């Protein structure tokens, strides 16, 4: 699988989401599915891009419906 792998800290920094929030979302199963590589949790950057885009599109649809 091609793509850039990000740690939890890198996700938090890149997308300006608090690291505890990223961890909590993983705990409750919200957001992109992580991969466990050895002892490390990693995410594909493209998965986060798609996830955040879908959140933005949902918010825009919600605003248009009002």
mmCIF file of the N, C-alpha and C atoms, coordinates in Angstrom:
data_MODEL
# 
_entry.id   MODEL 
# 
loop_
_atom_site.group_PDB 
_atom_site.id 
_atom_site.type_symbol 
_atom_site.label_atom_id 
_atom_site.label_alt_id 
_atom_site.label_comp_id 
_atom_site.label_asym_id 
_atom_site.label_entity_id 
_atom_site.label_seq_id 
_atom_site.pdbx_PDB_ins_code 
_atom_site.Cartn_x 
_atom_site.Cartn_y 
_atom_site.Cartn_z 
_atom_site.occupancy 
_atom_site.B_iso_or_equiv 
_atom_site.pdbx_formal_charge 
_atom_site.auth_seq_id 
_atom_site.auth_comp_id 
_atom_site.auth_asym_id 
_atom_site.auth_atom_id 
_atom_site.pdbx_PDB_model_num 
ATOM 1   N N  . UNK A 1 1  ? 0.852   -1.183 0.000  1.00 0.00 ? 1  UNK A N  1 
ATOM 2   C CA . UNK A 1 1  ? 0.000   0.000  0.000  1.00 0.00 ? 1  UNK A CA 1 
ATOM 3   C C  . UNK A 1 1  ? 0.894   1.240  0.000  1.00 0.00 ? 1  UNK A C  1 
ATOM 4   N N  . UNK A 1 2  ? 0.674   2.099  -0.988 1.00 0.00 ? 2  UNK A N  1 
ATOM 5   C CA . UNK A 1 2  ? 1.453   3.326  -1.081 1.00 0.00 ? 2  UNK A CA 1 
ATOM 6   C C  . UNK A 1 2  ? 0.833   4.400  -0.215 1.00 0.00 ? 2  UNK A C  1 
ATOM 7   N N  . UNK A 1 3  ? 1.641   5.383  0.144  1.00 0.00 ? 3  UNK A N  1 
ATOM 8   C CA . UNK A 1 3  ? 1.119   6.507  0.910  1.00 0.00 ? 3  UNK A CA 1 
ATOM 9   C C  . UNK A 1 3  ? 2.022   6.871  2.057  1.00 0.00 ? 3  UNK A C  1 
ATOM 10  N N  . UNK A 1 4  ? 1.775   8.021  2.600  1.00 0.00 ? 4  UNK A N  1 
ATOM 11  C CA . UNK A 1 4  ? 2.563   8.519  3.725  1.00 0.00 ? 4  UNK A CA 1 
ATOM 12  C C  . UNK A 1 4  ? 1.923   8.059  5.022  1.00 0.00 ? 4  UNK A C  1 
ATOM 13  N N  . UNK A 1 5  ? 2.695   7.409  5.857  1.00 0.00 ? 5  UNK A N  1 
ATOM 14  C CA . UNK A 1 5  ? 2.229   6.953  7.171  1.00 0.00 ? 5  UNK A CA 1 
ATOM 15  C C  . UNK A 1 5  ? 2.539   8.011  8.210  1.00 0.00 ? 5  UNK A C  1 
ATOM 16  N N  . UNK A 1 6  ? 1.573   8.291  9.082  1.00 0.00 ? 6  UNK A N  1 
ATOM 17  C CA . UNK A 1 6  ? 1.722   9.309  10.115 1.00 0.00 ? 6  UNK A CA 1 
ATOM 18  C C  . UNK A 1 6  ? 1.507   8.696  11.493 1.00 0.00 ? 6  UNK A C  1 
ATOM 19  N N  . UNK A 1 7  ? 2.287   9.156  12.453 1.00 0.00 ? 7  UNK A N  1 
ATOM 20  C CA . UNK A 1 7  ? 2.057   8.781  13.848 1.00 0.00 ? 7  UNK A CA 1 
ATOM 21  C C  . UNK A 1 7  ? 0.911   9.622  14.394 1.00 0.00 ? 7  UNK A C  1 
ATOM 22  N N  . UNK A 1 8  ? 0.466   9.284  15.578 1.00 0.00 ? 8  UNK A N  1 
ATOM 23  C CA . UNK A 1 8  ? -0.593  10.066 16.225 1.00 0.00 ? 8  UNK A CA 1 
ATOM 24  C C  . UNK A 1 8  ? -0.152  11.523 16.394 1.00 0.00 ? 8  UNK A C  1 
ATOM 25  N N  . UNK A 1 9  ? 1.077   11.724 16.822 1.00 0.00 ? 9  UNK A N  1 
ATOM 26  C CA . UNK A 1 9  ? 1.596   13.081 17.004 1.00 0.00 ? 9  UNK A CA 1 
ATOM 27  C C  . UNK A 1 9  ? 1.657   13.832 15.678 1.00 0.00 ? 9  UNK A C  1 
ATOM 28  N N  . UNK A 1 10 ? 2.042   13.143 14.615 1.00 0.00 ? 10 UNK A N  1 
ATOM 29  C CA . UNK A 1 10 ? 2.108   13.792 13.307 1.00 0.00 ? 10 UNK A CA 1 
ATOM 30  C C  . UNK A 1 10 ? 0.720   14.157 12.794 1.00 0.00 ? 10 UNK A C  1 
ATOM 31  N N  . UNK A 1 11 ? -0.259  13.279 13.028 1.00 0.00 ? 11 UNK A N  1 
ATOM 32  C CA . UNK A 1 11 ? -1.649  13.588 12.650 1.00 0.00 ? 11 UNK A CA 1 
ATOM 33  C C  . UNK A 1 11 ? -2.094  14.849 13.383 1.00 0.00 ? 11 UNK A C  1 
ATOM 34  N N  . UNK A 1 12 ? -1.840  14.887 14.689 1.00 0.00 ? 12 UNK A N  1 
ATOM 35  C CA . UNK A 1 12 ? -2.254  16.031 15.505 1.00 0.00 ? 12 UNK A CA 1 
ATOM 36  C C  . UNK A 1 12 ? -1.619  17.329 14.996 1.00 0.00 ? 12 UNK A C  1 
ATOM 37  N N  . UNK A 1 13 ? -0.338  17.273 14.688 1.00 0.00 ? 13 UNK A N  1 
ATOM 38  C CA . UNK A 1 13 ? 0.355   18.472 14.227 1.00 0.00 ? 13 UNK A CA 1 
ATOM 39  C C  . UNK A 1 13 ? -0.105  18.881 12.827 1.00 0.00 ? 13 UNK A C  1 
ATOM 40  N N  . UNK A 1 14 ? -0.188  17.924 11.930 1.00 0.00 ? 14 UNK A N  1 
ATOM 41  C CA . UNK A 1 14 ? -0.525  18.222 10.534 1.00 0.00 ? 14 UNK A CA 1 
ATOM 42  C C  . UNK A 1 14 ? -1.934  18.797 10.391 1.00 0.00 ? 14 UNK A C  1 
ATOM 43  N N  . UNK A 1 15 ? -2.881  18.256 11.143 1.00 0.00 ? 15 UNK A N  1 
ATOM 44  C CA . UNK A 1 15 ? -4.270  18.673 10.994 1.00 0.00 ? 15 UNK A CA 1 
ATOM 45  C C  . UNK A 1 15 ? -4.752  19.585 12.127 1.00 0.00 ? 15 UNK A C  1 
ATOM 46  N N  . UNK A 1 16 ? -3.842  19.966 13.001 1.00 0.00 ? 16 UNK A N  1 
ATOM 47  C CA . UNK A 1 16 ? -4.133  20.873 14.117 1.00 0.00 ? 16 UNK A CA 1 
ATOM 48  C C  . UNK A 1 16 ? -5.287  20.362 14.974 1.00 0.00 ? 16 UNK A C  1 
ATOM 49  N N  . UNK A 1 17 ? -5.183  19.089 15.331 1.00 0.00 ? 17 UNK A N  1 
ATOM 50  C CA . UNK A 1 17 ? -6.135  18.435 16.220 1.00 0.00 ? 17 UNK A CA 1 
ATOM 51  C C  . UNK A 1 17 ? -5.360  18.058 17.474 1.00 0.00 ? 17 UNK A C  1 
ATOM 52  N N  . UNK A 1 18 ? -5.852  18.353 18.647 1.00 0.00 ? 18 UNK A N  1 
ATOM 53  C CA . UNK A 1 18 ? -5.104  17.975 19.854 1.00 0.00 ? 18 UNK A CA 1 
ATOM 54  C C  . UNK A 1 18 ? -4.827  16.463 19.874 1.00 0.00 ? 18 UNK A C  1 
ATOM 55  N N  . UNK A 1 19 ? -3.611  16.104 20.247 1.00 0.00 ? 19 UNK A N  1 
ATOM 56  C CA . UNK A 1 19 ? -3.216  14.697 20.271 1.00 0.00 ? 19 UNK A CA 1 
ATOM 57  C C  . UNK A 1 19 ? -4.147  13.835 21.130 1.00 0.00 ? 19 UNK A C  1 
ATOM 58  N N  . UNK A 1 20 ? -4.569  14.323 22.318 1.00 0.00 ? 20 UNK A N  1 
ATOM 59  C CA . UNK A 1 20 ? -5.518  13.504 23.099 1.00 0.00 ? 20 UNK A CA 1 
ATOM 60  C C  . UNK A 1 20 ? -6.832  13.255 22.350 1.00 0.00 ? 20 UNK A C  1 
ATOM 61  N N  . UNK A 1 21 ? -7.254  14.184 21.513 1.00 0.00 ? 21 UNK A N  1 
ATOM 62  C CA . UNK A 1 21 ? -8.472  14.003 20.726 1.00 0.00 ? 21 UNK A CA 1 
ATOM 63  C C  . UNK A 1 21 ? -8.277  12.883 19.708 1.00 0.00 ? 21 UNK A C  1 
ATOM 64  N N  . UNK A 1 22 ? -7.129  12.873 19.034 1.00 0.00 ? 22 UNK A N  1 
ATOM 65  C CA . UNK A 1 22 ? -6.828  11.813 18.067 1.00 0.00 ? 22 UNK A CA 1 
ATOM 66  C C  . UNK A 1 22 ? -6.833  10.455 18.777 1.00 0.00 ? 22 UNK A C  1 
ATOM 67  N N  . UNK A 1 23 ? -6.222  10.397 19.950 1.00 0.00 ? 23 UNK A N  1 
ATOM 68  C CA . UNK A 1 23 ? -6.201  9.144  20.719 1.00 0.00 ? 23 UNK A CA 1 
ATOM 69  C C  . UNK A 1 23 ? -7.610  8.720  21.136 1.00 0.00 ? 23 UNK A C  1 
ATOM 70  N N  . UNK A 1 24 ? -8.412  9.678  21.590 1.00 0.00 ? 24 UNK A N  1 
ATOM 71  C CA . UNK A 1 24 ? -9.772  9.376  22.008 1.00 0.00 ? 24 UNK A CA 1 
ATOM 72  C C  . UNK A 1 24 ? -10.600 8.873  20.829 1.00 0.00 ? 24 UNK A C  1 
ATOM 73  N N  . UNK A 1 25 ? -10.492 9.543  19.688 1.00 0.00 ? 25 UNK A N  1 
ATOM 74  C CA . UNK A 1 25 ? -11.219 9.100  18.511 1.00 0.00 ? 25 UNK A CA 1 
ATOM 75  C C  . UNK A 1 25 ? -10.848 7.665  18.150 1.00 0.00 ? 25 UNK A C  1 
ATOM 76  N N  . UNK A 1 26 ? -9.552  7.341  18.232 1.00 0.00 ? 26 UNK A N  1 
ATOM 77  C CA . UNK A 1 26 ? -9.128  5.967  17.954 1.00 0.00 ? 26 UNK A CA 1 
ATOM 78  C C  . UNK A 1 26 ? -9.782  5.016  18.953 1.00 0.00 ? 26 UNK A C  1 
ATOM 79  N N  . UNK A 1 27 ? -9.831  5.395  20.212 1.00 0.00 ? 27 UNK A N  1 
ATOM 80  C CA . UNK A 1 27 ? -10.412 4.574  21.281 1.00 0.00 ? 27 UNK A CA 1 
ATOM 81  C C  . UNK A 1 27 ? -11.891 4.271  21.021 1.00 0.00 ? 27 UNK A C  1 
ATOM 82  N N  . UNK A 1 28 ? -12.639 5.264  20.532 1.00 0.00 ? 28 UNK A N  1 
ATOM 83  C CA . UNK A 1 28 ? -14.079 5.058  20.308 1.00 0.00 ? 28 UNK A CA 1 
ATOM 84  C C  . UNK A 1 28 ? -14.388 4.603  18.880 1.00 0.00 ? 28 UNK A C  1 
ATOM 85  N N  . UNK A 1 29 ? -13.364 4.444  18.050 1.00 0.00 ? 29 UNK A N  1 
ATOM 86  C CA . UNK A 1 29 ? -13.574 3.956  16.694 1.00 0.00 ? 29 UNK A CA 1 
ATOM 87  C C  . UNK A 1 29 ? -14.049 4.999  15.712 1.00 0.00 ? 29 UNK A C  1 
ATOM 88  N N  . UNK A 1 30 ? -13.757 6.255  15.995 1.00 0.00 ? 30 UNK A N  1 
ATOM 89  C CA . UNK A 1 30 ? -14.162 7.366  15.140 1.00 0.00 ? 30 UNK A CA 1 
ATOM 90  C C  . UNK A 1 30 ? -12.972 7.784  14.293 1.00 0.00 ? 30 UNK A C  1 
ATOM 91  N N  . UNK A 1 31 ? -13.193 8.025  13.024 1.00 0.00 ? 31 UNK A N  1 
ATOM 92  C CA . UNK A 1 31 ? -12.109 8.482  12.166 1.00 0.00 ? 31 UNK A CA 1 
ATOM 93  C C  . UNK A 1 31 ? -11.463 7.338  11.414 1.00 0.00 ? 31 UNK A C  1 
ATOM 94  N N  . UNK A 1 32 ? -10.366 7.646  10.737 1.00 0.00 ? 32 UNK A N  1 
ATOM 95  C CA . UNK A 1 32 ? -9.685  6.644  9.932  1.00 0.00 ? 32 UNK A CA 1 
ATOM 96  C C  . UNK A 1 32 ? -9.180  5.471  10.780 1.00 0.00 ? 32 UNK A C  1 
ATOM 97  N N  . UNK A 1 33 ? -9.186  4.310  10.172 1.00 0.00 ? 33 UNK A N  1 
ATOM 98  C CA . UNK A 1 33 ? -8.698  3.107  10.845 1.00 0.00 ? 33 UNK A CA 1 
ATOM 99  C C  . UNK A 1 33 ? -7.181  3.128  10.890 1.00 0.00 ? 33 UNK A C  1 
ATOM 100 N N  . UNK A 1 34 ? -6.617  2.996  12.088 1.00 0.00 ? 34 UNK A N  1 
ATOM 101 C CA . UNK A 1 34 ? -5.157  2.978  12.195 1.00 0.00 ? 34 UNK A CA 1 
ATOM 102 C C  . UNK A 1 34 ? -4.606  1.587  11.890 1.00 0.00 ? 34 UNK A C  1 
ATOM 103 N N  . UNK A 1 35 ? -3.322  1.546  11.638 1.00 0.00 ? 35 UNK A N  1 
ATOM 104 C CA . UNK A 1 35 ? -2.609  0.282  11.483 1.00 0.00 ? 35 UNK A CA 1 
ATOM 105 C C  . UNK A 1 35 ? -1.616  0.176  12.633 1.00 0.00 ? 35 UNK A C  1 
ATOM 106 N N  . UNK A 1 36 ? -1.468  -1.012 13.155 1.00 0.00 ? 36 UNK A N  1 
ATOM 107 C CA . UNK A 1 36 ? -0.474  -1.224 14.203 1.00 0.00 ? 36 UNK A CA 1 
ATOM 108 C C  . UNK A 1 36 ? 0.738   -1.863 13.545 1.00 0.00 ? 36 UNK A C  1 
ATOM 109 N N  . UNK A 1 37 ? 1.811   -1.131 13.511 1.00 0.00 ? 37 UNK A N  1 
ATOM 110 C CA . UNK A 1 37 ? 3.051   -1.599 12.912 1.00 0.00 ? 37 UNK A CA 1 
ATOM 111 C C  . UNK A 1 37 ? 4.036   -1.850 14.050 1.00 0.00 ? 37 UNK A C  1 
ATOM 112 N N  . UNK A 1 38 ? 4.148   -3.097 14.447 1.00 0.00 ? 38 UNK A N  1 
ATOM 113 C CA . UNK A 1 38 ? 4.937   -3.415 15.637 1.00 0.00 ? 38 UNK A CA 1 
ATOM 114 C C  . UNK A 1 38 ? 4.222   -2.861 16.849 1.00 0.00 ? 38 UNK A C  1 
ATOM 115 N N  . UNK A 1 39 ? 4.911   -2.015 17.596 1.00 0.00 ? 39 UNK A N  1 
ATOM 116 C CA . UNK A 1 39 ? 4.300   -1.371 18.765 1.00 0.00 ? 39 UNK A CA 1 
ATOM 117 C C  . UNK A 1 39 ? 3.719   -0.005 18.435 1.00 0.00 ? 39 UNK A C  1 
ATOM 118 N N  . UNK A 1 40 ? 3.796   0.379  17.178 1.00 0.00 ? 40 UNK A N  1 
ATOM 119 C CA . UNK A 1 40 ? 3.446   1.747  16.792 1.00 0.00 ? 40 UNK A CA 1 
ATOM 120 C C  . UNK A 1 40 ? 2.124   1.808  16.048 1.00 0.00 ? 40 UNK A C  1 
ATOM 121 N N  . UNK A 1 41 ? 1.351   2.836  16.340 1.00 0.00 ? 41 UNK A N  1 
ATOM 122 C CA . UNK A 1 41 ? 0.098   3.122  15.639 1.00 0.00 ? 41 UNK A CA 1 
ATOM 123 C C  . UNK A 1 41 ? 0.411   4.122  14.528 1.00 0.00 ? 41 UNK A C  1 
ATOM 124 N N  . UNK A 1 42 ? -0.047  3.804  13.330 1.00 0.00 ? 42 UNK A N  1 
ATOM 125 C CA . UNK A 1 42 ? 0.174   4.694  12.195 1.00 0.00 ? 42 UNK A CA 1 
ATOM 126 C C  . UNK A 1 42 ? -1.120  4.841  11.405 1.00 0.00 ? 42 UNK A C  1 
ATOM 127 N N  . UNK A 1 43 ? -1.249  5.983  10.745 1.00 0.00 ? 43 UNK A N  1 
ATOM 128 C CA . UNK A 1 43 ? -2.399  6.296  9.904  1.00 0.00 ? 43 UNK A CA 1 
ATOM 129 C C  . UNK A 1 43 ? -1.898  6.689  8.524  1.00 0.00 ? 43 UNK A C  1 
ATOM 130 N N  . UNK A 1 44 ? -2.676  6.377  7.518  1.00 0.00 ? 44 UNK A N  1 
ATOM 131 C CA . UNK A 1 44 ? -2.366  6.876  6.185  1.00 0.00 ? 44 UNK A CA 1 
ATOM 132 C C  . UNK A 1 44 ? -2.864  8.319  6.078  1.00 0.00 ? 44 UNK A C  1 
ATOM 133 N N  . UNK A 1 45 ? -1.998  9.198  5.601  1.00 0.00 ? 45 UNK A N  1 
ATOM 134 C CA . UNK A 1 45 ? -2.372  10.607 5.443  1.00 0.00 ? 45 UNK A CA 1 
ATOM 135 C C  . UNK A 1 45 ? -3.585  10.746 4.525  1.00 0.00 ? 45 UNK A C  1 
ATOM 136 N N  . UNK A 1 46 ? -3.645  9.942  3.468  1.00 0.00 ? 46 UNK A N  1 
ATOM 137 C CA . UNK A 1 46 ? -4.778  10.021 2.532  1.00 0.00 ? 46 UNK A CA 1 
ATOM 138 C C  . UNK A 1 46 ? -6.090  9.677  3.230  1.00 0.00 ? 46 UNK A C  1 
ATOM 139 N N  . UNK A 1 47 ? -6.054  8.755  4.198  1.00 0.00 ? 47 UNK A N  1 
ATOM 140 C CA . UNK A 1 47 ? -7.268  8.416  4.942  1.00 0.00 ? 47 UNK A CA 1 
ATOM 141 C C  . UNK A 1 47 ? -7.750  9.607  5.761  1.00 0.00 ? 47 UNK A C  1 
ATOM 142 N N  . UNK A 1 48 ? -6.808  10.328 6.390  1.00 0.00 ? 48 UNK A N  1 
ATOM 143 C CA . UNK A 1 48 ? -7.185  11.522 7.161  1.00 0.00 ? 48 UNK A CA 1 
ATOM 144 C C  . UNK A 1 48 ? -7.701  12.615 6.238  1.00 0.00 ? 48 UNK A C  1 
ATOM 145 N N  . UNK A 1 49 ? -7.072  12.784 5.091  1.00 0.00 ? 49 UNK A N  1 
ATOM 146 C CA . UNK A 1 49 ? -7.546  13.790 4.129  1.00 0.00 ? 49 UNK A CA 1 
ATOM 147 C C  . UNK A 1 49 ? -8.995  13.505 3.733  1.00 0.00 ? 49 UNK A C  1 
ATOM 148 N N  . UNK A 1 50 ? -9.282  12.244 3.412  1.00 0.00 ? 50 UNK A N  1 
ATOM 149 C CA . UNK A 1 50 ? -10.637 11.863 3.000  1.00 0.00 ? 50 UNK A CA 1 
ATOM 150 C C  . UNK A 1 50 ? -11.631 12.014 4.150  1.00 0.00 ? 50 UNK A C  1 
ATOM 151 N N  . UNK A 1 51 ? -11.237 11.624 5.354  1.00 0.00 ? 51 UNK A N  1 
ATOM 152 C CA . UNK A 1 51 ? -12.106 11.730 6.521  1.00 0.00 ? 51 UNK A CA 1 
ATOM 153 C C  . UNK A 1 51 ? -12.471 13.181 6.809  1.00 0.00 ? 51 UNK A C  1 
ATOM 154 N N  . UNK A 1 52 ? -11.475 14.048 6.829  1.00 0.00 ? 52 UNK A N  1 
ATOM 155 C CA . UNK A 1 52 ? -11.738 15.456 7.133  1.00 0.00 ? 52 UNK A CA 1 
ATOM 156 C C  . UNK A 1 52 ? -12.530 16.124 6.011  1.00 0.00 ? 52 UNK A C  1 
ATOM 157 N N  . UNK A 1 53 ? -12.290 15.710 4.774  1.00 0.00 ? 53 UNK A N  1 
ATOM 158 C CA . UNK A 1 53 ? -13.076 16.237 3.653  1.00 0.00 ? 53 UNK A CA 1 
ATOM 159 C C  . UNK A 1 53 ? -14.544 15.840 3.808  1.00 0.00 ? 53 UNK A C  1 
ATOM 160 N N  . UNK A 1 54 ? -14.789 14.600 4.217  1.00 0.00 ? 54 UNK A N  1 
ATOM 161 C CA . UNK A 1 54 ? -16.176 14.161 4.392  1.00 0.00 ? 54 UNK A CA 1 
ATOM 162 C C  . UNK A 1 54 ? -16.859 14.930 5.524  1.00 0.00 ? 54 UNK A C  1 
ATOM 163 N N  . UNK A 1 55 ? -16.123 15.247 6.585  1.00 0.00 ? 55 UNK A N  1 
ATOM 164 C CA . UNK A 1 55 ? -16.696 16.055 7.670  1.00 0.00 ? 55 UNK A CA 1 
ATOM 165 C C  . UNK A 1 55 ? -17.055 17.448 7.173  1.00 0.00 ? 55 UNK A C  1 
ATOM 166 N N  . UNK A 1 56 ? -16.183 18.040 6.393  1.00 0.00 ? 56 UNK A N  1 
ATOM 167 C CA . UNK A 1 56 ? -16.432 19.375 5.846  1.00 0.00 ? 56 UNK A CA 1 
ATOM 168 C C  . UNK A 1 56 ? -17.643 19.357 4.909  1.00 0.00 ? 56 UNK A C  1 
ATOM 169 N N  . UNK A 1 57 ? -17.723 18.349 4.059  1.00 0.00 ? 57 UNK A N  1 
ATOM 170 C CA . UNK A 1 57 ? -18.854 18.259 3.137  1.00 0.00 ? 57 UNK A CA 1 
ATOM 171 C C  . UNK A 1 57 ? -20.163 18.063 3.899  1.00 0.00 ? 57 UNK A C  1 
ATOM 172 N N  . UNK A 1 58 ? -20.153 17.254 4.951  1.00 0.00 ? 58 UNK A N  1 
ATOM 173 C CA . UNK A 1 58 ? -21.358 17.046 5.762  1.00 0.00 ? 58 UNK A CA 1 
ATOM 174 C C  . UNK A 1 58 ? -21.792 18.352 6.423  1.00 0.00 ? 58 UNK A C  1 
ATOM 175 N N  . UNK A 1 59 ? -20.822 19.113 6.914  1.00 0.00 ? 59 UNK A N  1 
ATOM 176 C CA . UNK A 1 59 ? -21.138 20.397 7.539  1.00 0.00 ? 59 UNK A CA 1 
ATOM 177 C C  . UNK A 1 59 ? -21.733 21.362 6.507  1.00 0.00 ? 59 UNK A C  1 
ATOM 178 N N  . UNK A 1 60 ? -21.185 21.365 5.310  1.00 0.00 ? 60 UNK A N  1 
ATOM 179 C CA . UNK A 1 60 ? -21.707 22.252 4.266  1.00 0.00 ? 60 UNK A CA 1 
ATOM 180 C C  . UNK A 1 60 ? -23.129 21.855 3.872  1.00 0.00 ? 60 UNK A C  1 
ATOM 181 N N  . UNK A 1 61 ? -23.400 20.551 3.749  1.00 0.00 ? 61 UNK A N  1 
ATOM 182 C CA . UNK A 1 61 ? -24.761 20.101 3.449  1.00 0.00 ? 61 UNK A CA 1 
ATOM 183 C C  . UNK A 1 61 ? -25.722 20.495 4.553  1.00 0.00 ? 61 UNK A C  1 
ATOM 184 N N  . UNK A 1 62 ? -25.275 20.374 5.789  1.00 0.00 ? 62 UNK A N  1 
ATOM 185 C CA . UNK A 1 62 ? -26.116 20.737 6.932  1.00 0.00 ? 62 UNK A CA 1 
ATOM 186 C C  . UNK A 1 62 ? -26.468 22.233 6.899  1.00 0.00 ? 62 UNK A C  1 
ATOM 187 N N  . UNK A 1 63 ? -25.502 23.059 6.585  1.00 0.00 ? 63 UNK A N  1 
ATOM 188 C CA . UNK A 1 63 ? -25.751 24.505 6.524  1.00 0.00 ? 63 UNK A CA 1 
ATOM 189 C C  . UNK A 1 63 ? -26.671 24.878 5.376  1.00 0.00 ? 63 UNK A C  1 
ATOM 190 N N  . UNK A 1 64 ? -26.557 24.169 4.245  1.00 0.00 ? 64 UNK A N  1 
ATOM 191 C CA . UNK A 1 64 ? -27.410 24.454 3.100  1.00 0.00 ? 64 UNK A CA 1 
ATOM 192 C C  . UNK A 1 64 ? -28.859 24.055 3.365  1.00 0.00 ? 64 UNK A C  1 
ATOM 193 N N  . UNK A 1 65 ? -29.057 23.066 4.221  1.00 0.00 ? 65 UNK A N  1 
ATOM 194 C CA . UNK A 1 65 ? -30.396 22.567 4.519  1.00 0.00 ? 65 UNK A CA 1 
ATOM 195 C C  . UNK A 1 65 ? -31.165 23.526 5.428  1.00 0.00 ? 65 UNK A C  1 
ATOM 196 N N  . UNK A 1 66 ? -30.468 24.429 6.077  1.00 0.00 ? 66 UNK A N  1 
ATOM 197 C CA . UNK A 1 66 ? -31.125 25.348 7.022  1.00 0.00 ? 66 UNK A CA 1 
ATOM 198 C C  . UNK A 1 66 ? -31.714 26.526 6.316  1.00 0.00 ? 66 UNK A C  1 
# 
